[in-house]
Amino acid sequence: MNDLIIKQGKLINDQIVDILVRDSKIVAIGSDAAKGQQATKTIDLKGELYISAGWIDAHTHCYPESPIYFDEPDLAGASCGVTTLVDAGSVGADDIDHFFAITRKVKTNVYSLLNIAKTGIIAQNELADMQQIDEASLQKAIDDHPDFVVGIKARMSKSVVGENGITPLVKAKAMQKKSGLPLMVHIGNNPPNLDDIADLLTKGDIITHCFNGKPNRILDDNGNLKPSIQRALARGVILDVGHGGESFSFKVAEQAMRIGTYPDIISSDIYHKNRINGPVYSLAFVMTKFLCMGFSIQQIIDCVTKKAADLLHLQGKGYLDIGMDADFTIFDLKEERTQLSDAEGEVRYGSHKFVPVVAIVGGKEIISTESESEYAIDL
């Protein structure tokens, strides 16, 4: 008997499908995949709600014990319709064991981008002391948690690096060679200058906060991509939104898209404060901002499913295909005038918004969001 049948789910292309799940994997998907099948649990979406591979938020801060940027994984994750969170540097080698233990007890899938500073973010200036960057402890943490640590993180802005400038990134790139893991680099106020950062990055590295409105942004004064960013993108460097409380500008994002520069990953940089008080609120709210700016639904869903999974090498995630993990986000695309603000107080109004209704993790954990009560689903 199959563990779960999802009936009459609507894909982004409006195709209606049934999905069969067994042993936490997708075993069949199609218009008649549930015909003659039985399951311990059936969820009927009646052709009215969308279903996609589970949403992945590739830049979050969900280590509950962090003194600055913290949240409960299930509040930032499954309760917001997100089945997979990637914590972006809250934790370094000192606390990775504890963080890993916490994530084994939650419903949401959690991975870590390990901070190159062994302390993680216990203060805003974790890279101001080069003694915090210890290659041996970083590598041990990676070796001890090969399925949990999916990359490393370096925050390269003035408040973080102090007088060390570009040096922490040079060290990060040297350490990266041994692990081969992706490197996510936070860009903010300079120094170090963005040109110096971008010229060090190589294929598969990730620039996060790519649409920030600070002077160290990816656009020059004429609204064109800085040459260093053009070179980086040509080498295969990845752009991640990482909205956050201070790092997303509608004007920068809109201009970037006008000149043909789009993000590879849409992520929230969520933690308790910007989840509760905004301007982030949830990954769905960030996705709605891109819908308002003219992104297609398919582009947006790809950025939080298969592209995020591929670029961070998350095995089994991101696809509605046979053999993949049974992680699903059930959602509505609701027609409703919605006020949207960026990190600089700029406001836009959208005509539709993403409304997550249910997150299903591994075919077993079925988590309703606050919006579930609006929809007649028998869970």
N, C-alpha and C positions, 0 to 999 in steps of 0.2 A: 504494500500500500504506500502511496506517495505521502510525504509529510504535509505537503501544501499544494493546493490548486488556487491560482488567481484567475478568475474568469472575467472575460469581457473588459480587459484593460485597453486603454486607448494609447497608441504610440503617437509620437510627435507628428508623423505623417498621416494621422487619423485612422490608420489601420487598427482593427480590433483583434486582439489576440488573447489566447489562454496561455498560461505558464504553469508548468509542472515542476515541482521541486522535490528532490529526494536527497537525503543526507547532506543538506545544506548547499546543494548544487542545482543549477538549472538542468533538467533532463529533457525537457521538450518545450517548444514555444511555437505557436502558430494559431491559425483560425480555428482548427478543430483539435488542438493538442489535448484538450481535456475530455474529448469524447470517450465515453465508456470507462473513464478513470474514477477512482475513489481516493479520498485522502482523509487524514485525520483532521484537517482544517481546510475550509474553502472560503475564499473572500471573493465576492461578486462585485465588480466595479460597474456593471450594467452599461458599459460602453460610454460612461459619462466622465470618468476621471482618467487623467493621464497616468501612465506608468513609465518609468525610465530605470536604467541601472541606478543603483544607489548613489546619491550625490556625494562628492568628495570635496571637503573644504581643505585645500592644500596649504593654508597658512592660518593657524589658530594659536591660541595660548590657553591650554586646557589642563595644565598641571595645577591641581587645587592648592598645593602648598607653596606656590610661588608668591613672594611677598609683594610683587608689583602687578604683573599681568597674569591673572589666574582665572580659572573657571572650572566648573564641574563638567566633565566630558559629556554626560548625557543631556545637560542643559544647553550646551553649545552645539551638540550633535543631534542625536536621535529625536529629541524633543522639538528640534527645528527642521526635521525632515532630512537630516544629513546622516548618512550611515557610516561615513569614514572621516575622521579628523586627522590632520597632520599637524602636530605641535611644532611650531617654528622657533626653536631655540630657547624656550623657557628653561630648559634643563640642560646642564652640562654633565660631564662624566661623574661628578660628585653625587648627583641625585638620580642618575638614570635607573639604577636598580629599584629605587622606591617608586619612581614614576611608572616603570614597567609593572610592578606589583599592583599598583592602583588600577591600571588599565585592564588587568585581567578580571576585574570585578564589575566592570561597567558593560552596558549593552552596546554602545557605539564602538566600532573598530577605531583604534587609535595607533598612530605611528609617530615617530620622533625624527625631526631634523635636529641633530645634536649640536648644541652651541659649542663653538671652538673654545670658549672660555669654560674651564672645568666647573665653575660655580653656576653657570647659566645666568639668567637675569635676576640676580638678587639686588642689584643696584643698576642705575642707568648707564654706568660707565664700566661695564664688565671687561672691556678691552683696553682700558687705560693703563693696565698693569700687564706687561708682556709675560710675567710669571704665571698668569692665569691660563696661558695657552701651553698646555703640556701634551706633547704628541703621544707619549706612552700611555697616559690615562685615557686620552681620546680613542686611541686604537684599541685598547682593552675593552672600552665600553662598546665599541662597534663589534668586536669579536664576540663579546658576551651576549649581544642581542642582535644577531644578524637578520632576524625577521621583523625586528621592531624599529631599529635605526635605519632609515631609508635615505639619509643624506646628512649634510652638516650645514650649519648656519653661521654667518658672520654679519654682524650689524656694523655697517661702515658709515657712521655719521659722527660729527664732531663731538656730540654729547657722550658717545659711547667710547670712542678711541682716544679721547683726550689729546695728548701731544704725540701720539704714536702714528698719526697719519695713515698712510697706506700699508705700513708694516704688518699689521695683523692679517691683512688679506694676502700678502705675499707668503706669510707663514701658513695660512689656510690652504692656499694652492699647493704648497709643498706637501702638506699632510694629506691632502686629497689624493695625491698620486698613489699612495699605498692602498687606500680603500676603494678607489674608483667610484665613490658615491657622488651623487649630485651635490653641488654647492649652491645654496641659496644666499644671496647677498642683499641685505637691506640697504637702500639708498635714502639719504635724508639730507640734512644740512651739511655743507662742506666747511672745512676740509675733512676728509680727502675729496678732491674734485672728481666728478663723475667720469671725466675722460680717463683719469688714472685708474679708476675702478674698472671701467668697461674694457680697457685695453688688456687687463690681466685675465679676463674671463674667456673660457673656452666652451666648446660644444657641450650642451647639456647643463651648463650652469644657469642659474635662475636669477634674474633681476626682479626683486619684489618691490612693491610700492612704485610700480612703473609709471603710474599716472599722477604722481604727487605734484603739487603746484609750487614747490619750493624752488629757490634759485638753481639748485643742483638737479633740475629735472631733465628729462630726455629730449626736450625741444629747445631749440635756440630762440633768440629774441624775434626771429622772423617766422616762427611756427614750424620750422623744419626740424627733422631729426638731426641731432648732433652727429657729426661724422664718426665719432667714436662708437656711438650706438649703431649706426649703419654698419660699421665694420663688425661689431659684436653679433648683430643679428645674422649677418652673412656667414659668420662662423658657427651658427647654430645655438647662440645664447637665447634663452627663453624669457618671455615677459610674463610676470605674474602681477595681478592687480593688488592684492594685499591692502584692501581699503583702509581699515583702521580708523582711528580717531583723528589723524592728522595727515593722511597720506593718499587722499584721492581727490582730484579736481575734475569736475565736469568739463571745464574749459580745456584742460590738457587732454583729457580722454577724447573729447569731441574733435579737437584739432588733429590729434594723432590718427584717429580713424578717417578723417577727411583726406589725409595724405597716405592712407593705405596701411597704417600700422595698427595691428590688432593684438590684444592679449592672447597668449596661449592658454593661460589658466586664469579663471575668475575665482578669487578667494576673498575671505572676509577680514582676516586679522582680528577675529573676534576674541574678546575676553569679557569678564563680567560687567565692567563699566560700560563699554560701548554696546554691549548686547542689551542692557537694561535701559540706558539713557540715550542710545544712538551715538553717532549717525549710522551705525552698522545694523543693529538689531538682529540680523540673521543673514545667512548666506542667501536665502530667498530674496531678501530685501535688496541685497547687492545685485543679484541677478536681475531684479526688476529695473534697476537703474540702467543696466545695459539694454534691456528691452526698450526702455524709454528713449535711449540714444540711437535706436535703429538696428541693433543686433537682431538677427532672426532667432526664433525659439531654438532651432536646431543648433545654431552656433553656440548659444548660451549653454544648452544641455551638454554639448560636446566638451565645453571648457570645464565642466564640473563632473564629467564622467570619464570618457575614454581618453581625452587628452591629459587630464590630470593623472590618471592611472598609468598611461604610457610613459609620461615624462618623469614620473617618480618611481617607475618600475614596481607598481603595486600589483603583484600577481593575483589573478582571479577577479580583479575589480574593474569596473568601468564599462562593462559590456552586457547587453542582454543577449547572450549566446549560450548555447548548450555547453556545459562543462564549467561555466563561470560560477563564482560565488552567488548565492541567492540573496543578494543585497538589492533592495528596490526602494525607490521613492515614489509614492503615490501623491499626485498633486493636481491642483486645478489652475487654470489660467483664467483668472477672474476679471471680468470687465468692471473696472471701478477706478474712478479718478483718484490718483494717489499722489500725495506730495512727497517729493524725494529731495533730500539735501545731501550735499557732499561734505567733505571735511573742512571746507572753507566757508560754509554757510550759503553757498549758491543753491538755488532751488530750481527744480524742474518738476513738471507734472506729467505723470504717466496715465495712459488710458486703461492699461491692464496690469495685473500683478501676479507673480507666482505665489501660490498658496499651498505650502506643503500640508498634507493631510495625515499621512501615515508613513512611517519608516519601517522597513522590514530588514532585519539584519540576520544573515545566515539562514533565512527561511524559518527562523524560530522565534526570534525576538520581534514582536509586533508592537510598535510604539506609536501611540496617537499623539498628534500635536494639538495645540489649543484650538485649531480650526476644525478638528475632526467632528465636533458636535454639529457643525453646519451641514454635514453631509451624511446621508443615510447609508452607512456601510455597516454591515454586520461583522464585527470583529470577534 
